[in-house]
């Protein structure tokens, strides 16, 4: 309406009118296909097309919603369908930073970051882009420009990795305070025990993040894992029942923890990154409770009260300041 009032030719579509076809999963529908015929015809005629995000329609004709991050996912999916040169995501920040600027004033804006690095940062607590939108961008090779809706400055380009990216050891530091830890103590060290503990959680649609199983002693071991704080209560009820079945000694929990992670493509080809991280934390008397690593990520669980200190320490240790 506003565009038309300014003399522009414009047309709007709701998700079901495009249509954006999704599956039927309630509140978390996934996009299956997009019919871009009408939109392409409008664009060819010079019409500015406004599409409502976050929604679609399933095979039964029911309107669906895409869940958290659905607007970003819609935008990237439509850009993929139209084979656009770039998808611009306007938000309240002017790009992706090396860490949270609210914690570390020296955090700098990253000009270019790979899909894989952005996926890791998004999954580890960075709130700039939702994971599903980055997954879509990677799958269909859509360049995503994250920029501010408040100014005209260039933001961060999320794109395919190149050789220059591998020269950067660590691209960013992320943290997540939404973690809780459950430890099943004195577990009989037998094949299939881990599955017995985790299967009921999976059946209850509870996602387990980090897992550590200690070396067996006298036929017993300790099995520790993390879940989100929102899932802690239900996870404890389920785990306590399983503990009785397998005759574990006790179940302990702790929700005063946080996860600190470093991400970077350079980890693939550089040795000593973990040592540098652990040494920096040790020098600041920050104890590591759990460790998880992948090709381009190292995550540790620490006491929640050290979160901000750990972020600043990691940021300084890997020279990420602007």
N, C-alpha and C positions, 0 to 999 in steps of 0.2 A: 504493500500500500504506500509506504514511504517512497520507494523508488519510482512508482508511477506518479506520485505527486510532484516528483522532481523532473518529470518528463521522460523517464526511462521506460523502455519496454521490459516488463518483468512478469514472471509467472511462478506460482508456488505449487509444491507437491507435498502431500503427506507421504509417509513411507509406503503405505499400501497402494497409493496411486501411481507410484513409479513403474512397476512395483518392486520393492525389495523383498525377495522371497527368503523366509527363514524356516528353521525347524519349529516345533511346537513347545519347546521347553519354556515353562512359565517363568517370566521375569528375567530369564537368562538365555533368550533365544540366540541362535547362531545363524549368521547369514549364509545362505546356500547359493543364491544367484541374484543378479540384478538385471532387469530388462531395461537397457539404456536407450531403446529406440525413440521414445517420445522426448526424452531429454536432449538427445542428439539433434533431433529435428528442431527443437526450440532454439538450441544454441546456433544451429546453422542459419536461422532466421534473425540472429542478433539479439535474441531474448536473454535477459539475465534470469537464470533459474535458481530459485530458492528451494532447497530440499529439507524437510524436517528430519533430523537425525533421531537416533535412539529407538526407532520403531520399524516394523515391517509387517508382513502378512504371511501366514503359513498356508500349507496346501489345502486346508479346510476353509480358508477365507477368514480366519480369525486374526484380528490385529494382535501383534506381539510386541514385546519390548526387549531390548538387548541387554539390560542390566548395567551395572557400573561400567563407566567408560564407553557406553554405547554410542554417544555422540561422536567421539573421536574415531571409533571403529567404523561408524557409518561414513564419515568423511573419507577415510582412507579407502574403504571398499568402493565408494562411488568414484574416487579418483582412479582406482585400479580398473574399474569397468569402463571408464571413459578414456583410459590410457593417457591420463593427464601428465604433464611434465613434472608437476610438483603438487603436493597437497599441503596447504598452509593451515596450521592449527594456531588459532589466536587464543591466548590465555592471559592469566593475570601476572605471569612472569615473562621475562624477555628471552627465555631460552633455557637450556639445560646447563646447570652449574656443576663444578667439580665436587661440591657438596652443598649442604643447606646453608645459604648465606645468613640465615638467622642464628646459626651456631658459629660459623666461621666467616668473619667479615672479609677475609682475604680470598674467599671463593671466587673463582673467575668463570665467565661464560665460555662454554665449549663451542667452538665454531662448527665442528663436524664430528659426528660420532657414528659408529657402526650400528647396524640393527642388533647384532648380538650383544654389544655392550649396553645398548639402551634397554634391551629385554632384561638383562641382568639387573640393571639399576632400577627399572620399573618393578621387577619382582622383589627387590630387596628393600623397597620403601620409598624410592624417589617417586614423587607424586605428579610430575610434569605430564607424563603420558601413561595411559593405561596399557597393560600388557597386550590385550587382544588387538589393539590398534597397531602396535609394533609388529606383532606376529603377522598380521595382514599385510603390512608394508613390506616385510621381509619376503613373504611368500610371493607377492606380485611385483617386487622391485619398485615400489612407490617411494620416491624421495619425499620425506616429510620435513617441512620447515616449521619449527616451533618458535613462535614469536609473540611479542606483547600486543595486546589490543589497545594499549595506552600510548604507544609511540610508533614511529616508523622505522626503528632500528632493526637491523638484521638480527636474527635469532640463532638457533642451532639447527643444522641440517642433519637429519637422521638418514643415513644412506648406506650403500654397499661399502664394505671395507676396502681399503687400498693399502699400498705398501707403507705410506707415511704413517698410518694409524698404528702399525705394528712397532714403530720406533718409540711410541709413547708407552712407558712401563705401566703406569696406572692412570686411568682416565678420570675416575671418580671414586668418592667414598660415600657409601649409603648407610643408613641406620634404620632399624625397625624396633620400636618399643612394644609392638603388639605381639610379643612372643611369650610363651609360658613353657616351662620344662616339667616333664614327668619322668621319674626314675623308678623302675621296677627293680627292687633289690633282692639279691639271693635267688636268681632264676636258675632252675636246672639247666645245665649246659647240654642240651640235646638238639638234634636236627629238628627243624620245624617250629621251634619255640618262638622265633621272631614273627613268623607268619601267624601263629596263634594269638600273639599280642596285637598285631597290627590289622589283621583281617576284620575283626569286629568294628574297629575304628573306620576302616574303609567302607564297610557296609552301612555305617551311619553317616556317610558322606563327610567325614572329618579328614582333612588333609594334614598329613604329617610332614614336617619340614626336615630338620636335622635328626640324625640317628647315630648313636654311639653304643657299641657293645664292648664291655671290658673283656680282657683276657681271662679265661676261666681259672678259678682257684678252688681246689677241693670239689670239683664238679659243679660249682656254682658260678654265675656271672651276674653282672648288673647291666640292665638294658635301659638306656635313656633316650628320650626323643622330645621334640618340641612341637607344639600346636599353637594356634592363635589363642589369645586370651579369651576371645568369645567362645571358643570351643573347649576351654579348660574344664568347666564343670561337668559337661557331658562326658568328656574324655576320661575324667577321673572315675566316674560311675562305671563306665565300661571297663576300664583298666583294672579297677579293684575286683570286679567280677572275674575277669580273666586270671588275675593273680591268685585268686582262691583255687581256681581250676588247676593251674599249673604248680600250685604249692610254692609260690614265691614268698619271701620273708615279709616284705612290706612294699608299699607304694608311697613315694614322696613327690611333692610338687613344689614349684617355685614360679611365681609370676612376676617377680621383681628382677627380670632379666631383660636384656636387649641384644639385638644382633648387629654387629658392625661388620661391614663388608667393603673390600676393595675390588675394583673391576678394571680390567685393561687387557687389550689384545696382546700387548707386549709380554705378558706373562708366559705366552707360548714359547718364546724364544730366549727368555732371560732367566737365569738361575738366581736363587737367593732372595726372591721376593717374600716368601713366607718368613724366612729368617729375619729380614728387615722389619716386617710387620710385628712379629712376636717380640723382637728385641726392643722396639720402640714402646710397646705396651708394657713390657717388663720394667723398663727404666722409669716408667710412671706408676709403678706398683699396681697395675691393672691385671688381675688374674683372669686367665682364660679357662672357661668351663667346658666348652665344646668347640670343635673345629670341623669345618666342611670346606672342601676345595673342589674346583672344577678347572677346566682348561683356562678360563679367563677370569676366575673369581676365587677369592678366599674369604670365608665368613667365620666369625668367632662369636660365641655367646659369652657375655660378661655381665657383671652386676649392673643393673639399670642406672644406679647413681653415678656410674663412670661414663655414661653415654657421650655426653658433650665433650668431655676431656679426651676420650678415645678418638672421636671424630677429628678434633683439632690436632691431636698427635699424629694420626694417620695422614692428614692433609699436609702437615708440615714435613713429615718424614719422607714423603714421596714427591716433594717439591711442586705441589699443585697450586700454590698461591699465585694470584694474578700479578 
